């Protein structure tokens, strides 16, 4: 079973989780839930974190940088986009 530490290590090079003073940053409750959903969904679908990490880095690049948007909000919006893309491409039906 994956842990947040496993996820953190997997994403460290391409799209690291947002941190402040070493602690994960969630600006809104949905951001923490998105992280938790991804951990469970990817594990149950048998999708490696390396594959998700690549899609996350692509989503972050595609979204670009908007100084008016808080960094964690932009990151987790890209996170949800990457999760949906990864699951769809693996044949997981999304509601």
Residue pairs with C-beta under 8 A, 6 or more apart in sequence:
1 43
2 39
2 42
2 43
2 49
3 39
4 24
4 35
4 39
6 49
7 17
7 35
7 38
7 39
7 49
8 16
8 17
10 49
10 50
10 52
10 53
11 17
11 49
11 53
11 56
13 53
14 53
14 54
14 56
14 57
15 53
15 56
15 57
15 60
15 75
15 78
17 24
17 35
17 75
18 24
18 25
18 71
18 72
18 75
19 25
24 32
25 71
25 72
26 32
26 35
26 72
26 76
27 70
27 72
27 73
28 73
28 76
30 76
31 72
31 73
31 76
31 79
34 76
34 79
34 80
34 83
35 76
35 79
37 83
38 52
38 79
38 83
41 83
41 87
41 92
42 48
42 49
42 52
42 83
42 86
42 87
45 87
45 90
45 92
47 86
47 87
47 90
51 86
52 82
52 83
52 86
55 82
55 85
55 86
56 78
56 79
56 82
58 82
59 78
59 79
59 81
59 82
59 85
60 74
60 75
60 78
62 78
62 81
63 74
63 77
63 78
63 81
65 74
66 74
84 94
87 94
88 94
